[in-house]
């Protein structure tokens, strides 16, 4: 498995802050880091209202996400605000901020469920629904993206199917070894309801040259399934993402059934596919 550096809080900012005076950009980043550190300190000191005041200031400085609601920085800040409100007993405000966190890419439903700071929300039906949305977000990771031909990948086209979502890159040797397996299985089980989506990350902005390189690779390797470029924000939202390839196996019910880091042989992949194909879809 090829490991890669993933952005933590505020490390995505350099690429997204509008071009301008280098010193101003640096000052802005330092101001945001300082605000976040102050907010975290206030939280540790149980000054939850003060922590939220600082986080509100921080939100005003964060660059707006480009082309998507997903942004790990916003997700983290909204989550911290939700946690503070929960500890203050403000359930409505807590749920509102946690909802924004999930929409921004907080997809670690297990973390949501076990965080003791949210204990006061556990009996709320809105919180249960929120955790479920977080759980299912990974299964929907490809929907809304555009494939290499410019067509939007729509959820309705995959309902009731078994879906493999492969996060890969043309530069990644283990990824390239695995591609022929997906091609063969897509051909073999398409009629039974298997669909494969490849989300490629090419280590640089997806300009025309990058796109053409991916298209050339797909043509040379007879890729017979949907391929799209994956934004940095999605990688930053996947809990515990640590390298390429990472593959999600999604059942007919629309939930992630298996997650695999690293390449597998075709027998291991096929075993998971057949098991999921044999399962009946449950109502969502």
N, C-alpha and C positions, 0 to 999 in steps of 0.2 A: 504494500500500500504506500503510495507516494504521499508524504505529509507536506502540508503547506501552512504558512502563517495565516491565521485568521484574525480579522480586526476585532479589537476590544473597544471599550467605550472611548469615543472620540478619535480613534486612529483612522477612521474613514474621512475625517473632516478635511484633511489636506487636499484630497482629490475633488471635494465638492464645494469648498468655499470659492466664491467667484474670484477670478484672477484680479489682482490689485497689488497694492504695495506689499512687498513681502513682510515688512515689519508689522503692518496692520494685521495681516493674516496670522502671524505668530502671536501678536498680542491678543487676538480674539481667541485663539486656541488656549492660550494660557489662562485667560479670564474664565473660559468654560471649565477647564480642569479645576481651577481654584474654587469656582462655585460648587462644582460637584463634590469636591473634597470637603468643603464647609458643610454642605448638605448632609453628607454621610456622617460627619462628626456630630452634627446636631442630632441626627437619628440615633446614633450610639448613646448620646447623652439624654435620650428620651425627650428631646425638644422637637416633637414631631411637627408642630405648626411652623416653627422657624425653618425646619428642613424643607417644608413645602414652599415657603416663601422663596427660598434660595433656588429650588427646582423650577419654580415659575419664572424666575429671572433667567435661568439657564435655557428654558424652552424658547424664550424670545431670541436667544442668540444662535440656537441650532439652525443650520441651513435646512431648508425644506427638502424633503426627499424628491428625487428626480424620477418622474415617470411611474412611481409606485408609492403606495402608502407604507411599504416596508422600510424600516430603518432601525437597526439595533440600538442606536443611541436614543431615539425617541421611546422605543420599547422599554429600555432600562429606566429612563426618567419617569415615564408614566407608571411603571411598576412600583418604583420607590414612592411615588406620590400616593398610589393606591394603598400601599402598605402603611404609610403614615396615617392616612385617613382611617384605615381599619383599626389601628392602634388608638386613634382618638375617639373611636366609636361612631364615626361618620360613615355608615354603611353605604348610603346612596352615592356619596362622592367616591368612596373606595371602589365600588363596582364600576362606576363610570370611567375611572382612570385605568382600572385593570382591563376593561373592555378596549380602551384605546391602546393599551400595551399589547394585547393579543392582535389587534388589527395592525399594529406596527411590526409584529414579528416575534412576539413572546410565545414560542411554540413548545415550551417545556412544561407540559401539563402535569408531569410528576412533581416538578418543583412547585408549581402553583398549589397542588394538593397537599403537599407536606409542609409548606412554610407556616410556621407557628404564628407568625405575625398576622396571618389571615384567618386565624381560628374562629374569630367572631362571625365570619362569613360562611362557614362550612355548611350551615343549615339553610342557607338562602338558595332558593331554586335558581336565581339568576347566576349565582356563583357556580352551581353545578353545570348550568348551560355554558357558562364561560369556559370552564375547564374542558368540557367536551369539544367546544370550538377550537380550543388550543390543541387538543389531542388530534383532531382531524385535519388541522392546517397542513401538516406535513404531507398528508395524502393529496392535498389540493395544490401542492407546490408548483406544478407546471401550468395550472389553469390560469389563463389571462396572458400568458407569454405568447409571443409570435414565433412560429416555426421559421425555417430557413426560407420558405417561399413568401413569408409575410402574413400567413393566415393565423388567426388567433386560435390557440388551443382551448377548446371549450369543454367544460365539465360534462355537459349533457351528452357529448359524443362518447363518453367513457363510462357512463352509469351502467352498473350491472356487469362490468367486465373485471377481469383480473388485470391489474396494471403493474408493470415494472417501470420504475423511474430510476434511471441510471445517471449519476452525476459523474462526469468524466472530462477528459481533455485530450486533444490530439497529441499533446506533448507527453502524455502519461503512458509509459510502456505497459504496465499492468492493465490499464484501461483498454488499450488497443488489442491486447490478447483476448479480452473478454467480449469485444464487439461481435466476432463471428458466432459466438454462442447465442447472443440475443437475436442475431439475424436468423439462425437456424430455428430457434424456438418460436420466433414470431411467425415464420413460414409454417411450421408444423402445427401450431395451436391457435392461429388466428381465427379459424372457423369455430373454435370452441370458446372463444371469448377472451383470448389473451391480447393485450396491447402493450407495446413498449414505447417509452418516451425517453430520449437521451437529452440530458441538459449539459451542455458543454461549457466549460470555463477555460479561457485561453490565456490567462495571465496578463492580459492587456485589454484596453477598451475594444469592443467589438465593431471595429470599423469595416469598410468594404473589403479590405485585404484579408482581414481575419476571417470574415464570413466566407470569402471565396476559398480560403484554405480549408475550412471545415467542409464546405460543399464538395471540394475536390476529394477530401478524405472519404466522405460518405459515398461518393460515386465509385471510388476505387475499391471500397470494401463492401459494395452492394448493400448498403444499409437500407432496409426495407421498412423502417419505422420513422416516426416523427422525431425531429431533432430541433432543438432551440438553444439559443445562447442564454446562459443563466446570469442574472445580475449579481453583483457583489452582495447586495442587501439580502438576497435570499440565502446565500451561503452563510452570512453573518447571523441569520435567524434560525438556522438548523441547530438544535441542541447537540452539543458534543461533537460537532463536525470537525474532523481532524485530518482528512486526506482524501485522496482519489485512488480508485473509484469508491464511491459510496452508493449503495443500491437499496432502494426501498421496494418491498413487495406488498402490494395493496390488494386486499380481497374484494370480492363482489359487493361487500357492504360499504365500501369506501373508506375503510380504516387500514392503517399500516399494520401488517401482520408480521413482517420480518424486516430487519435492517442489517445490512452486511457491509462491513468496511474491508476493502481489499477485493482482489479478483478471485473468482471461484471457477472450478471446472464446470463443464456443461452438465454433468450428472447431478451436481449439487444444486445448480440453478433449476434444472428440470424437476427435481424432486419437490422443491418448494412450489413451483408453478402448478404441477399436477395436483398437489394437495389443495391448493386454493381453487383451482378450476372445479374440483369435485365438491366444494362447499357451496351450499345454496346461499343466495343473497338474503340478508336479513333487512327488514324495514329500518330505514334510518330515522 
